[in-house]
Amino acid sequence: MWVKEFLFSLLSDFLCLFFPRICAGCGSILLKNEEMICIYCEYHLPHTNFHLSLDNPVHSLFCGKVTLASAAAYLYFNKGSKVQHLIHELKYKGRKDIGIWLGKQYGNELKNSSYFNAVQLIIPIPLHDKRLKQRGYNQSEQFAIGMGASMSIPVASDALYRNKETATQTKKSRFHRWQNVADVFTVRNPAGLEMKHILLVDDVITTGATLESCIGTLSSIKGIRISVATIAVAPI
């Protein structure tokens, strides 16, 4: 057995000479014990720790608008930051592995949180079919897959359907963001979500308009409890 492990390690080292593994955060070459990002980048990721308290900025963003069991974001998002770079690589450069890795990291934290450890199902915010075809994958689904793996919770990627294509939210005002995503989501099988505690996940939360629209659609389901988790939160 040790011979096989030694040969595998030797082969991995040889391949790294020609195809080095690169940190997704800063571009430096990863060491053997580093995964996805280097130790320096991982240490300096701006964690929010919002999952440790109900009284946090993400949860407060929805107060008075929709009812949530809990809400949190893994990291703080700022322009020009490593977090922005990671999310850009995930969304536009085909780096699905970044989403899965981030999901696993956050899932390991959420499963030990009293506010999230009773979640029964994870649902990613869906993309419209046209956008999904262009990109080839849903970045929020990759995050959900990673979370589901570390939390041992199923992911229902087809639970929601985006029935209307919407323009990008990036440069819209708070009101126009809300208007842009009003009534765009449909639940495929409402009965299958009855009496369940679901975790709705997305990539970055800014005004919360997209999530608010989605939560509003889900809230009509009998006995449903909804929590929210995102990769990052922009300054609120």
C-alpha positions as CSV (number, residue, x, y, z in Angstrom):
1,M,0.0,0.0,0.0
2,W,2.8,2.5,0.9
3,V,4.5,1.8,-2.4
4,K,1.3,2.8,-4.3
5,E,0.9,5.9,-2.2
6,F,4.6,6.8,-2.8
7,L,4.3,6.4,-6.6
8,F,1.1,8.5,-6.7
9,S,2.9,11.2,-4.7
10,L,5.9,11.0,-7.0
11,L,3.7,11.3,-10.1
12,S,1.8,14.3,-8.6
13,D,5.0,16.1,-7.9
14,F,6.2,15.4,-11.4
15,L,3.0,16.7,-13.0
16,C,3.2,19.9,-10.8
17,L,6.5,20.7,-12.5
18,F,4.7,21.2,-15.8
19,F,1.2,21.9,-14.6
20,P,1.5,23.7,-11.3
21,R,-1.6,24.2,-9.2
22,I,-2.3,28.0,-8.8
23,C,-3.9,29.8,-5.9
24,A,-7.3,31.1,-7.1
25,G,-6.9,34.1,-4.8
26,C,-3.4,35.5,-5.6
27,G,-2.0,33.3,-8.5
28,S,0.9,31.9,-6.5
29,I,1.9,28.3,-6.8
30,L,0.1,26.1,-4.3
31,L,2.1,23.9,-1.9
32,K,1.3,20.2,-1.6
33,N,-0.9,20.7,1.5
34,E,-2.8,23.7,0.1
35,E,-6.2,23.3,-1.7
36,M,-7.7,25.9,-4.0
37,I,-6.1,28.9,-2.3
38,C,-2.8,29.4,-0.5
39,I,-2.6,29.5,3.3
40,Y,-2.0,33.2,3.2
41,C,-5.1,33.9,1.2
42,E,-7.2,31.5,3.3
43,Y,-6.0,33.2,6.5
44,H,-6.9,36.6,5.2
45,L,-10.4,35.8,3.8
46,P,-12.8,38.3,5.4
47,H,-15.2,36.0,7.3
48,T,-18.4,37.5,8.6
49,N,-19.3,34.9,11.2
50,F,-22.9,35.9,10.8
51,H,-24.0,32.3,11.2
52,L,-23.3,32.6,14.9
53,S,-26.0,35.1,15.6
54,L,-29.6,35.9,14.3
55,D,-28.9,39.6,14.8
56,N,-26.7,40.3,11.8
57,P,-26.8,42.7,8.8
58,V,-28.0,40.0,6.3
59,H,-30.9,38.9,8.5
60,S,-31.8,42.6,9.2
61,L,-31.9,43.3,5.5
62,F,-35.1,41.2,5.2
63,C,-36.8,42.3,8.4
64,G,-40.2,43.7,7.8
65,K,-40.2,42.4,4.2
66,V,-40.2,38.6,4.4
67,T,-40.0,36.0,7.2
68,L,-36.8,34.1,7.6
69,A,-35.6,31.5,10.2
70,S,-32.0,32.7,9.8
71,A,-29.7,34.4,7.3
72,A,-26.0,34.7,6.8
73,A,-23.1,35.2,4.4
74,Y,-19.7,33.5,4.4
75,L,-17.5,36.5,3.4
76,Y,-17.5,40.2,3.0
77,F,-17.4,41.4,-0.6
78,N,-15.5,44.6,-1.6
79,K,-14.4,45.8,-5.0
80,G,-10.9,44.8,-5.9
81,S,-10.7,42.2,-3.2
82,K,-9.7,38.6,-3.3
83,V,-13.3,37.7,-2.7
84,Q,-14.4,39.6,-5.8
85,H,-11.6,37.8,-7.8
86,L,-12.8,34.4,-6.5
87,I,-16.4,35.1,-7.4
88,H,-15.4,36.5,-10.8
89,E,-13.4,33.3,-11.6
90,L,-16.4,31.2,-10.4
91,K,-19.0,33.1,-12.5
92,Y,-17.1,34.0,-15.7
93,K,-14.0,31.8,-16.0
94,G,-15.5,28.3,-15.7
95,R,-14.1,27.7,-12.2
96,K,-16.9,25.6,-10.8
97,D,-14.5,24.1,-8.4
98,I,-14.2,27.4,-6.6
99,G,-17.9,27.4,-5.8
100,I,-17.8,23.8,-4.6
101,W,-14.8,24.5,-2.4
102,L,-16.4,27.6,-0.9
103,G,-19.6,25.7,-0.3
104,K,-17.7,22.9,1.6
105,Q,-15.9,25.5,3.7
106,Y,-19.1,27.3,4.7
107,G,-21.0,24.1,5.1
108,N,-18.5,22.9,7.7
109,E,-19.3,26.0,9.7
110,L,-23.1,26.0,9.2
111,K,-23.6,22.4,10.3
112,N,-22.2,23.4,13.7
113,S,-24.5,26.4,14.0
114,S,-27.7,26.1,16.0
115,Y,-29.4,28.3,13.5
116,F,-28.6,26.2,10.5
117,N,-28.1,22.6,11.7
118,A,-31.7,21.7,11.3
119,V,-31.8,22.5,7.5
120,Q,-33.3,19.6,5.5
121,L,-32.9,20.8,1.9
122,I,-30.6,23.2,0.0
123,I,-32.0,25.1,-2.9
124,P,-29.8,27.3,-5.2
125,I,-31.2,30.5,-6.8
126,P,-31.8,29.4,-10.4
127,L,-30.6,31.1,-13.6
128,H,-32.9,31.6,-16.5
129,D,-32.5,28.9,-19.2
130,K,-30.9,31.3,-21.6
131,R,-28.3,32.5,-19.1
132,L,-27.6,28.9,-18.0
133,K,-27.0,27.9,-21.6
134,Q,-24.6,30.8,-22.1
135,R,-22.6,30.1,-18.9
136,G,-22.9,26.4,-18.9
137,Y,-23.6,26.1,-15.2
138,N,-25.2,27.9,-12.3
139,Q,-22.6,29.3,-9.9
140,S,-25.0,29.2,-7.0
141,E,-25.7,25.5,-7.6
142,Q,-21.9,24.8,-7.3
143,F,-21.9,26.6,-4.0
144,A,-25.0,24.5,-2.9
145,I,-23.3,21.3,-4.0
146,G,-20.3,22.0,-1.8
147,M,-22.5,22.9,1.1
148,G,-24.6,19.8,0.7
149,A,-21.5,17.6,0.6
150,S,-20.2,18.9,3.9
151,M,-23.6,19.2,5.7
152,S,-24.8,15.8,4.4
153,I,-28.0,17.5,3.1
154,P,-29.6,17.0,-0.4
155,V,-29.5,19.7,-3.0
156,A,-32.7,20.4,-5.0
157,S,-31.4,22.3,-8.0
158,D,-34.7,21.9,-9.9
159,A,-37.1,23.0,-7.0
160,L,-37.3,26.5,-8.4
161,Y,-37.7,27.8,-12.0
162,R,-36.8,31.2,-13.3
163,N,-39.7,31.9,-15.7
164,K,-38.5,35.3,-17.0
165,E,-35.1,36.5,-18.2
166,T,-34.0,39.6,-16.4
167,A,-31.3,42.1,-17.1
168,T,-28.2,42.2,-14.9
169,Q,-28.7,43.8,-11.5
170,T,-25.2,45.2,-11.3
171,K,-25.9,48.9,-12.0
172,K,-29.5,49.1,-10.9
173,S,-30.9,51.1,-8.0
174,R,-32.4,49.3,-5.0
175,F,-36.0,49.9,-6.3
176,H,-35.1,48.9,-9.9
177,R,-33.4,45.7,-8.6
178,W,-36.6,44.8,-6.8
179,Q,-38.8,45.7,-9.8
180,N,-36.5,43.7,-12.1
181,V,-37.0,40.4,-10.3
182,A,-40.6,40.7,-9.2
183,D,-42.6,37.6,-9.9
184,V,-39.9,35.8,-11.8
185,F,-39.7,32.5,-9.8
186,T,-42.0,29.5,-9.9
187,V,-41.9,26.5,-7.5
188,R,-42.0,23.2,-9.5
189,N,-43.4,20.9,-6.7
190,P,-44.7,22.9,-3.8
191,A,-46.1,19.8,-2.0
192,G,-42.6,18.4,-1.8
193,L,-41.4,21.4,0.2
194,E,-44.2,21.4,2.7
195,M,-43.1,21.4,6.4
196,K,-39.5,21.5,5.4
197,H,-36.7,23.8,6.6
198,I,-34.9,24.8,3.4
199,L,-31.7,26.7,2.9
200,L,-31.8,29.1,-0.1
201,V,-28.3,29.9,-1.4
202,D,-26.9,32.5,-3.8
203,D,-23.5,34.0,-4.7
204,V,-23.5,37.7,-3.6
205,I,-26.2,39.6,-1.7
206,T,-26.4,43.4,-2.3
207,T,-29.9,44.7,-1.8
208,G,-31.4,41.3,-1.3
209,A,-34.0,41.9,-4.1
210,T,-33.5,38.6,-5.9
211,L,-33.6,36.6,-2.7
212,E,-36.6,38.6,-1.4
213,S,-38.6,37.7,-4.6
214,C,-37.7,34.1,-4.3
215,I,-38.6,33.9,-0.6
216,G,-41.9,35.6,-1.3
217,T,-42.7,32.8,-3.8
218,L,-41.7,30.1,-1.4
219,S,-43.5,31.5,1.6
220,S,-46.9,30.5,0.4
221,I,-46.0,26.8,0.9
222,K,-47.5,25.2,4.0
223,G,-45.3,24.9,7.0
224,I,-42.1,25.9,5.1
225,R,-39.2,27.4,7.0
226,I,-36.7,29.4,5.0
227,S,-33.1,30.3,5.8
228,V,-30.6,32.1,3.5
229,A,-26.8,31.7,3.0
230,T,-24.6,33.4,0.4
231,I,-21.0,33.3,-0.5
232,A,-20.6,36.9,0.2
233,V,-22.3,40.1,1.2
234,A,-21.6,43.6,-0.4
235,P,-21.5,46.6,1.9
236,I,-25.1,47.2,3.1
